[in-house]
Amino acid sequence: MKLIVANLKMNQLYEDVLEYKSVIDKKYDNLVICPSYIYLDVLKCDKYHLGSQDGYYMDSGSYTGAVSFKQLKSIGVSYSIVGHSERRVKFNESDEEINKKIISICNNGMTAILCIGETELEKNDNLTYEKLKQNMDIALNGVNIDRVIIAYEPLWAIGSGVIPTIDEIENIHRFIKDYIKGKYNKEILVLYGGSVNYDNCKEISSIASVDGVLIGGASLDPNNLINIVEKIEM
Ligand code: PGA
């Protein structure tokens, strides 16, 4: 069974979220929905898993505006995306900070979905593997990777409608799995993210080294998301 993670980003209003929830009328064990923090409790139900898009690594204290993984866990959130490229680029998040977040996610009994990927420039300079190694080395330093899933998200594929070739995805996922196996002697799930939609979801998710997908734009319409989940499972 492939894992499907919906990253709703900062997109919905309250009424949209109520509608979203009402459309999902079946149980999907392999679906994780990641809305804005304020809607996590609203979307809570037993048809899918709840994930946050981020979180803060301190458990509690004077951190105005922050939401801790411990707090997220306490309302039933079991997954958290971490290190999404939008956090890295628009909010200056470093691999070192992401490392602290992953440790906190794991300590709180949640599963981290660590996003890694290269920019278009890095791809053109043949630096993809270097970049992925660097992301993994720092972000996973001292981490018990049993509670970590990796999402390979090339930055140039996010929201662009452009995706890597099937061979590229297969090879890069295989590289990530082998790298983790070599370093930790453990298997890791690797999701693909970046312009996944109804048309390409089956081909991408059928790649042997792809354990699931992380979907942004195409998950905003709940009917489209369900169609994707059902097409992948077909
Ligand atoms: P996209 O976003 O599916 O809209 O490309 C994916 C992501 O940012 O995780």
Boltz pocket constraint, residues with backbone or C-beta under 6 A from the ligand:
constraints:
  - pocket:
      binder: B
      contacts: [[A, 7], [A, 153], [A, 157], [A, 158], [A, 159], [A, 160], [A, 193], [A, 194], [A, 195], [A, 196], [A, 214], [A, 215], [A, 216], [A, 217], [A, 218]]
      max_distance: 6.0
